[in-house]
Amino acid sequence: MQLMKVDPRALTGNPDNTRQSKSTPQADALLLATIKAVGVIQPPVIFPEAGGNGYIIEAGHRRTRMAIAAGLEEIDVIVVEAANDHGAMRSMIENIAREPLNPVDQWRGIERLVALGWTEEAIAVALALPVRQIRKLRLLANVLPAMLDQMAKGDMPNEQQLRTIAAASPDEQKEVWKAHKPKKGDTAAWWQIANGLSKTRMYARDASFGDDLRKAYGIEWAEDLFGPADQDNRYTTNVEAFLGAQQEWMSSNLPKKGAIVEVNNWGQPELPKKASQVYGKPAAGDCTAMYLDRDGKVQSVHYRMPEPGEPDERSGSAGHASTEADNDTIAAGKTRPDVTQKGQDMIGDFRTDALHEALARAPIEDDMLMALLVMAFAGTNVRVDSGANDTVFGPKRFQRHVARLYSADGRLSFDMDNVRVSARAVLIDVLSCRRGMSNSGVVSRIAGEAIGADGYLPNMGTEDFLLCLSRQALEDAAKAANLMPRPRVRETRAALVDHFAADATFVLPAALFAPDPKDVADLVKHADELEEEDASADDAARDSSEGAQPESTDAGSIDTPDLGNDDPDAGSATDNASDEEETAYGIAAE
């Protein structure tokens, strides 16, 4: 074995090389960029050509090709003795034993380069990676070591989840990881971990106060490196200080005829009693109300008070905003439903996301997978046509999943890993709990319950979702959490938000996947009716094929079909029965 320099163009490829498949353009571009930046780090292995003066590549065909593409005149190579099998076994071992760096090791390598004086931009150019990817990996410096061990297995959170985790303190990460640590061999529920560590951000671009109030309230800005480049991305998680500074700024800048008001449950300002909001240009005698919206921004509206003796235009008006007191004293006969329409939409989204995550990650046996595929065709959002029209629910929708099942020569491939991946992908594409045309109906909830998708539902104990619940539903949630309901709805809701943000996770019982028994019974009943229709169609077809000859009506005239009739629309009774049978099965004949 010796090290020498050779012209890469003088080397010959090994016909016994194990890796015959072409590499992707992206992989070649990455290797070319690294060779241009730092050269060939690991010399290719070559051996002398039998009966000649040339050399054959044993390992390093791609490195040699990219060195030529980079314009290198010479590269280092390792010369070994020729093996009896032309290096076929060594080539196999070299390709199988190689393992790519996991993200954590990539991050450690990047930090080492930074310590040696490399900039993030230079590293990105050398590795042919976006600068954003380099910065994302550098977030791992702020992640708990126990989480790093999980990520080193290839189980990575998405970028937003990683940013949330890295922004939390080590103690906070340790506490949340203790509660959500996965079992051995399982993947981590990163969305739950990130949800437990999420903090509200208040952005500098929304601040009306200046630097003096910022210092007075001890607000320190942090930079969101992943925010849009065309706006101020500084933020703070000290929400109380931010809102306090905003309130003081409003007090100092309040107009002569102005007032600071609160907002109601819908984020609208609660104007003084009998006041009517002015939507056009305010008059000289109109007042100004200043308030903080849900993002902490200072907003203002104009309003007008009635003249003395003028009737209140807002009393009895159908358009005025309901107050908290109105919520608490809803008249009998107009009981608010437990969950509003918006809440139902949110539940549909929660269920769908949880179902898709379970379909992608939960362990599912092959027999269960096959049953789910069959059941998916009963979804209310599925339509199967025999035609090739490219409709919204047409065949082309699934072609990208079916492509995995074909081998290079166009035959079906029976690689069970590919079959399982394709089956899960089709189910994710079809099954949905969202409200509207995409809803799969009761079958999606049956599927979710079967694969344990309840465990993937997010924490619903948030302000946005709890605003969608009625007073009774909030009180039931408080009792289940061992909290005493408060006299006012707003106070009960605030107590629940604080409780679920700190100590527990809330999932509305009505949001679980277990379907309504009545819906299941209707599904079974409908299936039985279809079976009866199919049986009737079979009997009709059999009776038609065995039917008696028709009777004569006139002498010499027999009313039977002419088998030699040239009319293309004429057909036998059997043909008609077949058409009926196809219609019963919902098949469009071509």
LOTI-623742 format. One record per residue (C-alpha): residue number from 1; residue in one letter; z, x, y. Coordinates in pm, whole numbers, plus 50000, padded with zeros to 5 digits. Layout:
BEGIN
LOVO     i   aa       z       x       y
LOVO   NUM    a       Z       X       Y
...
% end
This chain:
BEGIN
LOVO     i   aa       z       x       y
LOVO     1    m   50000   50000   50000
LOVO     2    q   49903   50140   50339
LOVO     3    l   49861   50025   50697
LOVO     4    m   49528   50089   50868
LOVO     5    k   49309   49961   51152
LOVO     6    v   48974   49799   51077
LOVO     7    d   48707   49596   51253
LOVO     8    p   48779   49233   51150
LOVO     9    r   48403   49170   51132
LOVO    10    a   48375   49420   50845
LOVO    11    l   48609   49220   50616
LOVO    12    t   48477   48986   50347
LOVO    13    g   48634   48653   50255
LOVO    14    n   48784   48609   49910
LOVO    15    p   48604   48346   49699
LOVO    16    d   48929   48298   49502
LOVO    17    n   49131   48211   49812
LOVO    18    t   49361   47916   49736
LOVO    19    r   49333   47751   50077
LOVO    20    q   48978   47612   50080
LOVO    21    s   49035   47314   50311
LOVO    22    k   48938   47362   50672
LOVO    23    s   49222   47386   50921
LOVO    24    t   49237   47141   51209
LOVO    25    p   49086   47235   51547
LOVO    26    q   49432   47201   51701
LOVO    27    a   49582   47452   51456
LOVO    28    d   49296   47696   51516
LOVO    29    a   49335   47660   51892
LOVO    30    l   49708   47736   51863
LOVO    31    l   49648   48049   51653
LOVO    32    l   49370   48168   51885
LOVO    33    a   49596   48127   52189
LOVO    34    t   49878   48326   52029
LOVO    35    i   49641   48607   51924
LOVO    36    k   49499   48627   52275
LOVO    37    a   49851   48642   52418
LOVO    38    v   50029   48883   52180
LOVO    39    g   49773   48994   51921
LOVO    40    v   49790   48961   51542
LOVO    41    i   50160   48975   51463
LOVO    42    q   50142   48976   51082
LOVO    43    p   49860   49199   50954
LOVO    44    p   49624   49041   50699
LOVO    45    v   49637   49177   50343
LOVO    46    i   49313   49322   50202
LOVO    47    f   49201   49509   49887
LOVO    48    p   48902   49736   49816
LOVO    49    e   48584   49570   49699
LOVO    50    a   48498   49666   49339
LOVO    51    g   48200   49905   49324
LOVO    52    g   48158   49911   49700
LOVO    53    n   48294   50050   50021
LOVO    54    g   48401   49724   50180
LOVO    55    y   48726   49529   50176
LOVO    56    i   48807   49173   50069
LOVO    57    i   49071   48958   50240
LOVO    58    e   49354   48852   50012
LOVO    59    a   49574   48683   50272
LOVO    60    g   49498   48616   50637
LOVO    61    h   49155   48454   50651
LOVO    62    r   49241   48239   50954
LOVO    63    r   49402   48531   51135
LOVO    64    t   49087   48735   51080
LOVO    65    r   48860   48455   51203
LOVO    66    m   49066   48395   51515
LOVO    67    a   49086   48770   51585
LOVO    68    i   48707   48777   51587
LOVO    69    a   48701   48469   51812
LOVO    70    a   48946   48642   52046
LOVO    71    g   48707   48939   52072
LOVO    72    l   48938   49199   51914
LOVO    73    e   48756   49516   51810
LOVO    74    e   49029   49633   51571
LOVO    75    i   49328   49480   51396
LOVO    76    d   49603   49616   51174
LOVO    77    v   49569   49536   50805
LOVO    78    i   49770   49612   50492
LOVO    79    v   49564   49759   50207
LOVO    80    v   49685   49686   49852
LOVO    81    e   49542   49754   49510
LOVO    82    a   49298   49500   49373
LOVO    83    a   49454   49263   49120
LOVO    84    n   49284   49158   48797
LOVO    85    d   49254   48801   48925
LOVO    86    h   49124   48906   49268
LOVO    87    g   49458   48812   49418
LOVO    88    a   49433   48444   49319
LOVO    89    m   49799   48422   49214
LOVO    90    r   49926   48614   49517
LOVO    91    s   49716   48389   49743
LOVO    92    m   49868   48079   49580
LOVO    93    i   50224   48210   49621
LOVO    94    e   50163   48319   49980
LOVO    95    n   50042   47974   50084
LOVO    96    i   50303   47773   49892
LOVO    97    a   50606   47980   49990
LOVO    98    r   50524   47979   50361
LOVO    99    e   50727   47730   50564
LOVO   100    p   50676   47645   50932
LOVO   101    l   50960   47690   51179
LOVO   102    n   51173   47382   51228
LOVO   103    p   51231   47264   51589
LOVO   104    v   51576   47423   51609
LOVO   105    d   51444   47765   51508
LOVO   106    q   51160   47720   51754
LOVO   107    w   51416   47656   52027
LOVO   108    r   51615   47967   51931
LOVO   109    g   51297   48174   51946
LOVO   110    i   51212   48029   52289
LOVO   111    e   51561   48109   52421
LOVO   112    r   51523   48467   52298
LOVO   113    l   51192   48498   52485
LOVO   114    v   51348   48354   52800
LOVO   115    a   51630   48610   52774
LOVO   116    l   51365   48884   52756
LOVO   117    g   51207   48764   53080
LOVO   118    w   50940   48522   52961
LOVO   119    t   50886   48216   53178
LOVO   120    e   50843   47868   53031
LOVO   121    e   50484   47863   53153
LOVO   122    a   50404   48199   52987
LOVO   123    i   50562   48084   52659
LOVO   124    a   50359   47762   52673
LOVO   125    v   50035   47956   52720
LOVO   126    a   50118   48198   52437
LOVO   127    l   50206   47919   52195
LOVO   128    a   49936   47678   52317
LOVO   129    l   50201   47415   52379
LOVO   130    p   50260   47192   52684
LOVO   131    v   50532   47312   52922
LOVO   132    r   50693   46971   52869
LOVO   133    q   50734   47051   52497
LOVO   134    i   50899   47383   52579
LOVO   135    r   51142   47210   52815
LOVO   136    k   51211   46942   52557
LOVO   137    l   51306   47205   52297
LOVO   138    r   51529   47381   52551
LOVO   139    l   51737   47062   52573
LOVO   140    l   51874   47161   52232
LOVO   141    a   52095   47415   52410
LOVO   142    n   52319   47123   52513
LOVO   143    v   52335   46955   52170
LOVO   144    l   52636   46955   51938
LOVO   145    p   52599   47214   51656
LOVO   146    a   52651   46946   51390
LOVO   147    m   52359   46750   51535
LOVO   148    l   52151   47070   51544
LOVO   149    d   52207   47111   51171
LOVO   150    q   52065   46762   51116
LOVO   151    m   51769   46830   51345
LOVO   152    a   51696   47157   51161
LOVO   153    k   51610   46942   50858
LOVO   154    g   51319   46796   51053
LOVO   155    d   51509   46481   51150
LOVO   156    m   51444   46485   51526
LOVO   157    p   51515   46217   51787
LOVO   158    n   51242   46118   52027
LOVO   159    e   51226   46273   52372
LOVO   160    q   51419   46000   52555
LOVO   161    q   51694   45999   52292
LOVO   162    l   51718   46380   52305
LOVO   163    r   51748   46372   52683
LOVO   164    t   52031   46118   52661
LOVO   165    i   52215   46322   52397
LOVO   166    a   52175   46650   52585
LOVO   167    a   52307   46492   52907
LOVO   168    a   52640   46398   52741
LOVO   169    s   52940   46627   52722
LOVO   170    p   53032   46803   52394
LOVO   171    d   53338   46581   52353
LOVO   172    e   53132   46265   52399
LOVO   173    q   52872   46389   52150
LOVO   174    k   53141   46476   51899
LOVO   175    e   53297   46130   51923
LOVO   176    v   52967   45944   51883
LOVO   177    w   52845   46174   51602
LOVO   178    k   53167   46106   51413
LOVO   179    a   53095   45732   51428
LOVO   180    h   52725   45754   51338
LOVO   181    k   52699   46062   51117
LOVO   182    p   52445   45990   50839
LOVO   183    k   52526   46016   50472
LOVO   184    k   52400   46317   50280
LOVO   185    g   52024   46298   50240
LOVO   186    d   51982   46016   50495
LOVO   187    t   51826   46038   50839
LOVO   188    a   52034   45992   51151
LOVO   189    a   52020   45669   51353
LOVO   190    w   51933   45855   51674
LOVO   191    w   51877   45535   51870
LOVO   192    q   52237   45430   51798
LOVO   193    i   52365   45776   51889
LOVO   194    a   52166   45777   52214
LOVO   195    n   52279   45424   52291
LOVO   196    g   52641   45529   52249
LOVO   197    l   52590   45819   52491
LOVO   198    s   52367   45647   52746
LOVO   199    k   52483   45646   53105
LOVO   200    t   52348   45457   53401
LOVO   201    r   52154   45678   53638
LOVO   202    m   52148   45619   54014
LOVO   203    y   51855   45794   54179
LOVO   204    a   51855   45976   54513
LOVO   205    r   51533   45798   54610
LOVO   206    d   51728   45469   54611
LOVO   207    a   52010   45603   54829
LOVO   208    s   52031   45486   55191
LOVO   209    f   52324   45716   55273
LOVO   210    g   52281   46071   55392
LOVO   211    d   52420   46408   55295
LOVO   212    d   52748   46351   55482
LOVO   213    l   52844   46050   55270
LOVO   214    r   52716   46226   54956
LOVO   215    k   52963   46509   55014
LOVO   216    a   53242   46271   55114
LOVO   217    y   53208   46083   54785
LOVO   218    g   53162   46398   54574
LOVO   219    i   52813   46306   54452
LOVO   220    e   52615   46588   54289
LOVO   221    w   52248   46542   54218
LOVO   222    a   52094   46645   53886
LOVO   223    e   51719   46690   53839
LOVO   224    d   51525   46479   53589
LOVO   225    l   51270   46737   53475
LOVO   226    f   51068   46475   53289
LOVO   227    g   51029   46232   53577
LOVO   228    p   50700   46165   53760
LOVO   229    a   50589   46459   53973
LOVO   230    d   50509   46246   54278
LOVO   231    q   50862   46116   54345
LOVO   232    d   51220   46232   54397
LOVO   233    n   51373   46265   54049
LOVO   234    r   51727   46362   54149
LOVO   235    y   51998   46139   54004
LOVO   236    t   52371   46103   53943
LOVO   237    t   52568   45930   53672
LOVO   238    n   52865   45882   53905
LOVO   239    v   52777   45516   53958
LOVO   240    e   53105   45420   54126
LOVO   241    a   53070   45693   54390
LOVO   242    f   52704   45608   54452
LOVO   243    l   52775   45238   54504
LOVO   244    g   53075   45322   54726
LOVO   245    a   52857   45539   54948
LOVO   246    q   52595   45264   54967
LOVO   247    q   52860   45008   55064
LOVO   248    e   52995   45233   55341
LOVO   249    w   52643   45291   55472
LOVO   250    m   52585   44914   55486
LOVO   251    s   52913   44864   55675
LOVO   252    s   52812   45128   55930
LOVO   253    n   52460   44992   55975
LOVO   254    l   52527   44618   55967
LOVO   255    p   52327   44423   56231
LOVO   256    k   52506   44225   56501
LOVO   257    k   52450   43898   56319
LOVO   258    g   52486   44037   55972
LOVO   259    a   52707   44015   55665
LOVO   260    i   52745   44199   55335
LOVO   261    v   52710   43955   55045
LOVO   262    e   52743   43966   54667
LOVO   263    v   52470   43886   54414
LOVO   264    n   52477   43614   54150
LOVO   265    n   52399   43635   53780
LOVO   266    w   52027   43646   53850
LOVO   267    g   52051   43934   54097
LOVO   268    q   51997   43705   54397
LOVO   269    p   52216   43724   54711
LOVO   270    e   52484   43460   54746
LOVO   271    l   52433   43338   55101
LOVO   272    p   52709   43163   55297
LOVO   273    k   52754   42792   55231
LOVO   274    k   52498   42568   55399
LOVO   275    a   52279   42870   55482
LOVO   276    s   51906   42849   55412
LOVO   277    q   51703   43162   55348
LOVO   278    v   51427   43248   55595
LOVO   279    y   51113   43372   55423
LOVO   280    g   50891   43425   55729
LOVO   281    k   50957   43607   56052
LOVO   282    p   51323   43556   56154
LOVO   283    a   51404   43383   56481
LOVO   284    a   51638   43520   56745
LOVO   285    g   51935   43318   56620
LOVO   286    d   51891   43401   56248
LOVO   287    c   52135   43620   56055
LOVO   288    t   52087   43910   55816
LOVO   289    a   52253   43947   55475
LOVO   290    m   52270   44293   55318
LOVO   291    y   52345   44346   54949
LOVO   292    l   52303   44589   54660
LOVO   293    d   52059   44496   54388
LOVO   294    r   52099   44585   54020
LOVO   295    d   51948   44931   54077
LOVO   296    g   52197   45006   54355
LOVO   297    k   51935   44978   54631
LOVO   298    v   52026   44833   54969
LOVO   299    q   51834   44510   55023
LOVO   300    s   51839   44259   55306
LOVO   301    v   51736   43896   55357
LOVO   302    h   51742   43668   55658
LOVO   303    y   51911   43329   55663
LOVO   304    r   51968   43044   55904
LOVO   305    m   52279   42835   55952
LOVO   306    p   52240   42462   56031
LOVO   307    e   52310   42338   56383
LOVO   308    p   52633   42139   56429
LOVO   309    g   52579   41788   56293
LOVO   310    e   52259   41884   56113
LOVO   311    p   52252   41772   55747
LOVO   312    d   52270   42045   55486
LOVO   313    e   51914   42097   55364
LOVO   314    r   52036   42284   55063
LOVO   315    s   52270   42018   54927
LOVO   316    g   52114   41848   54630
LOVO   317    s   51809   42071   54657
LOVO   318    a   51657   42155   54323
LOVO   319    g   51556   42499   54445
LOVO   320    h   51888   42657   54545
LOVO   321    a   52039   42925   54322
LOVO   322    s   52325   42822   54094
LOVO   323    t   52659   42989   54159
LOVO   324    e   52917   43104   53906
LOVO   325    a   53119   42788   53974
LOVO   326    d   52813   42578   53889
LOVO   327    n   52789   42765   53562
LOVO   328    d   53148   42686   53478
LOVO   329    t   53122   42312   53557
LOVO   330    i   52797   42206   53395
LOVO   331    a   52791   41831   53363
LOVO   332    a   52825   41670   53024
LOVO   333    g   52490   41589   52868
LOVO   334    k   52332   41907   53014
LOVO   335    t   52503   42158   52789
LOVO   336    r   52346   42501   52817
LOVO   337    p   52209   42638   52487
LOVO   338    d   52396   42932   52339
LOVO   339    v   52100   43163   52406
LOVO   340    t   51845   43127   52686
LOVO   341    q   51469   43164   52642
LOVO   342    k   51489   43518   52775
LOVO   343    g   51767   43589   52525
LOVO   344    q   51553   43454   52241
LOVO   345    d   51270   43684   52354
LOVO   346    m   51508   43980   52356
LOVO   347    i   51634   43890   52006
LOVO   348    g   51272   43877   51887
LOVO   349    d   51215   44227   52024
LOVO   350    f   51541   44356   51876
LOVO   351    r   51457   44215   51533
LOVO   352    t   51101   44346   51536
LOVO   353    d   51203   44699   51636
LOVO   354    a   51479   44701   51374
LOVO   355    l   51246   44565   51105
LOVO   356    h   50980   44827   51181
LOVO   357    e   51236   45108   51182
LOVO   358    a   51374   44989   50848
LOVO   359    l   51022   44965   50703
LOVO   360    a   50953   45320   50820
LOVO   361    r   51282   45483   50719
LOVO   362    a   51487   45273   50478
LOVO   363    p   51464   45352   50105
LOVO   364    i   51242   45084   49945
LOVO   365    e   51166   45069   49574
LOVO   366    d   50803   45027   49467
LOVO   367    d   50856   44681   49323
LOVO   368    m   51018   44566   49649
LOVO   369    l   50730   44721   49845
LOVO   370    m   50477   44530   49635
LOVO   371    a   50668   44205   49682
LOVO   372    l   50681   44255   50058
LOVO   373    l   50306   44316   50072
LOVO   374    v   50237   43993   49886
LOVO   375    m   50483   43803   50103
LOVO   376    a   50332   43943   50424
LOVO   377    f   50015   43744   50358
LOVO   378    a   50220   43425   50401
LOVO   379    g   50307   43521   50759
LOVO   380    t   50206   43272   51027
LOVO   381    n   50031   43554   51217
LOVO   382    v   49799   43648   50927
LOVO   383    r   49450   43519   50872
LOVO   384    v   49216   43649   50601
LOVO   385    d   48843   43588   50627
LOVO   386    s   48568   43687   50388
LOVO   387    g   48338   43763   50682
LOVO   388    a   48316   44102   50853
LOVO   389    n   48370   43979   51207
LOVO   390    d   48593   44213   51407
LOVO   391    t   48845   43951   51519
LOVO   392    v   49198   44023   51640
LOVO   393    f   49331   43967   51289
LOVO   394    g   49011   44079   51115
LOVO   395    p   48958   44342   50846
LOVO   396    k   48906   44636   51082
LOVO   397    r   49269   44610   51187
LOVO   398    f   49376   44765   50858
LOVO   399    q   49096   45015   50798
LOVO   400    r   49298   45307   50933
LOVO   401    h   49567   45237   50671
LOVO   402    v   49320   45191   50385
LOVO   403    a   49152   45524   50465
LOVO   404    r   49451   45707   50317
LOVO   405    l   49378   45556   49976
LOVO   406    y   49032   45710   49936
LOVO   407    s   48955   46051   49796
LOVO   408    a   48683   46276   49940
LOVO   409    d   48421   46130   49704
LOVO   410    g   48501   45771   49803
LOVO   411    r   48710   45680   49498
LOVO   412    l   49054   45527   49505
LOVO   413    s   49323   45793   49518
LOVO   414    f   49635   45722   49314
LOVO   415    d   49863   45956   49507
LOVO   416    m   50172   45734   49521
LOVO   417    d   50299   45905   49835
LOVO   418    n   49984   45796   50019
LOVO   419    v   50007   45447   49869
LOVO   420    r   50366   45410   49987
LOVO   421    v   50286   45539   50335
LOVO   422    s   49989   45301   50364
LOVO   423    a   50191   45006   50235
LOVO   424    r   50468   45067   50486
LOVO   425    a   50214   45110   50767
LOVO   426    v   50044   44779   50683
LOVO   427    l   50378   44598   50674
LOVO   428    i   50476   44744   51011
LOVO   429    d   50141   44634   51152
LOVO   430    v   50177   44278   51020
LOVO   431    l   50541   44173   51015
LOVO   432    s   50683   44070   51350
LOVO   433    c   50974   43861   51475
LOVO   434    r   50854   43844   51835
LOVO   435    r   50805   43501   51981
LOVO   436    g   50448   43381   52022
LOVO   437    m   50128   43416   51821
LOVO   438    s   50232   43750   51668
LOVO   439    n   50542   43598   51502
LOVO   440    s   50526   43619   51121
LOVO   441    g   50771   43334   51083
LOVO   442    v   51041   43307   50820
LOVO   443    v   50881   43571   50596
LOVO   444    s   50963   43846   50847
LOVO   445    r   51330   43750   50841
LOVO   446    i   51334   43735   50461
LOVO   447    a   51180   44083   50454
LOVO   448    g   51428   44217   50708
LOVO   449    e   51724   44085   50510
LOVO   450    a   51582   44227   50186
LOVO   451    i   51555   44585   50317
LOVO   452    g   51876   44588   50521
LOVO   453    a   51716   44577   50867
LOVO   454    d   52041   44434   51008
LOVO   455    g   52171   44789   51004
LOVO   456    y   51899   44891   51251
LOVO   457    l   51974   44625   51514
LOVO   458    p   52087   44777   51846
LOVO   459    n   52407   44711   52037
LOVO   460    m   52359   44379   52215
LOVO   461    g   52682   44409   52414
LOVO   462    t   52492   44492   52732
LOVO   463    e   52491   44321   53069
LOVO   464    d   52124   44219   53035
LOVO   465    f   52170   44045   52701
LOVO   466    l   52513   43893   52762
LOVO   467    l   52372   43728   53076
LOVO   468    c   52156   43524   52838
LOVO   469    l   52454   43373   52652
LOVO   470    s   52636   43050   52731
LOVO   471    r   53003   43032   52811
LOVO   472    q   53084   42911   52459
LOVO   473    a   52884   43193   52300
LOVO   474    l   53059   43451   52522
LOVO   475    e   53401   43313   52432
LOVO   476    d   53313   43322   52062
LOVO   477    a   53209   43686   52100
LOVO   478    a   53535   43764   52282
LOVO   479    k   53744   43607   52008
LOVO   480    a   53553   43798   51740
LOVO   481    a   53628   44119   51932
LOVO   482    n   53999   44027   51965
LOVO   483    l   53965   43979   52342
LOVO   484    m   54115   43693   52536
LOVO   485    p   53847   43488   52716
LOVO   486    r   53888   43503   53094
LOVO   487    p   53902   43200   53324
LOVO   488    r   53557   43276   53464
LOVO   489    v   53237   43348   53277
LOVO   490    r   53165   43657   53484
LOVO   491    e   53503   43809   53398
LOVO   492    t   53461   43739   53026
LOVO   493    r   53120   43898   53030
LOVO   494    a   53245   44207   53217
LOVO   495    a   53529   44250   52968
LOVO   496    l   53283   44230   52678
LOVO   497    v   53048   44485   52837
LOVO   498    d   53337   44729   52886
LOVO   499    h   53464   44673   52532
LOVO   500    f   53130   44719   52358
LOVO   501    a   53033   45016   52572
LOVO   502    a   53348   45204   52472
LOVO   503    d   53474   45098   52131
LOVO   504    a   53237   44882   51931
LOVO   505    t   52887   44752   51871
LOVO   506    f   52802   44387   51921
LOVO   507    v   52532   44201   51730
LOVO   508    l   52503   43828   51790
LOVO   509    p   52546   43655   51451
LOVO   510    a   52247   43432   51531
LOVO   511    a   52034   43747   51573
LOVO   512    l   52085   43866   51216
LOVO   513    f   51787   43852   50981
LOVO   514    a   51933   43600   50733
LOVO   515    p   51690   43305   50765
LOVO   516    d   51783   42941   50811
LOVO   517    p   51811   42786   50461
LOVO   518    k   51605   42491   50587
LOVO   519    d   51317   42726   50681
LOVO   520    v   51332   42885   50335
LOVO   521    a   51334   42541   50170
LOVO   522    d   51031   42438   50378
LOVO   523    l   50851   42756   50274
LOVO   524    v   50918   42688   49904
LOVO   525    k   50820   42323   49943
LOVO   526    h   50494   42420   50108
LOVO   527    a   50421   42668   49827
LOVO   528    d   50481   42393   49568
LOVO   529    e   50243   42161   49753
LOVO   530    l   49975   42429   49755
LOVO   531    e   50018   42479   49379
LOVO   532    e   49975   42105   49326
LOVO   533    e   49657   42108   49540
LOVO   534    d   49523   42401   49337
LOVO   535    a   49596   42217   49012
LOVO   536    s   49422   41904   49144
LOVO   537    a   49118   42110   49243
LOVO   538    d   49103   42263   48894
LOVO   539    d   49123   41917   48733
LOVO   540    a   48850   41787   48962
LOVO   541    a   48625   42077   48873
LOVO   542    r   48687   42026   48501
LOVO   543    d   48623   41650   48521
LOVO   544    s   48299   41706   48712
LOVO   545    s   48167   41952   48457
LOVO   546    e   48251   41715   48165
LOVO   547    g   48149   41391   48338
LOVO   548    a   47928   41122   48174
LOVO   549    q   47558   41072   48252
LOVO   550    p   47499   40825   48537
LOVO   551    e   47381   40471   48445
LOVO   552    s   47024   40344   48495
LOVO   553    t   46968   40106   48783
LOVO   554    d   46598   40021   48754
LOVO   555    a   46372   40029   48453
LOVO   556    g   46220   40370   48416
LOVO   557    s   46432   40505   48698
LOVO   558    i   46728   40729   48622
LOVO   559    d   46947   40834   48915
LOVO   560    t   47009   41189   48803
LOVO   561    p   46961   41510   48999
LOVO   562    d   46623   41675   48958
LOVO   563    l   46693   42020   48816
LOVO   564    g   46362   42133   48948
LOVO   565    n   46420   42001   49299
LOVO   566    d   46302   42240   49568
LOVO   567    d   46559   42110   49819
LOVO   568    p   46790   42406   49894
LOVO   569    d   47074   42172   49987
LOVO   570    a   47073   41999   49649
LOVO   571    g   47332   42127   49400
LOVO   572    s   47506   42042   49081
LOVO   573    a   47843   41877   49054
LOVO   574    t   47982   42205   48926
LOVO   575    d   47858   42385   49237
LOVO   576    n   48026   42125   49457
LOVO   577    a   48348   42156   49263
LOVO   578    s   48335   42531   49305
LOVO   579    d   48296   42485   49678
LOVO   580    e   48602   42257   49680
LOVO   581    e   48801   42513   49484
LOVO   582    e   48705   42791   49726
LOVO   583    t   48804   42571   50018
LOVO   584    a   49140   42501   49855
LOVO   585    y   49204   42875   49839
LOVO   586    g   49100   42924   50202
LOVO   587    i   48802   43148   50114
LOVO   588    a   48500   43126   50342
LOVO   589    a   48192   43154   50118
LOVO   590    e   47899   43360   50241
% end
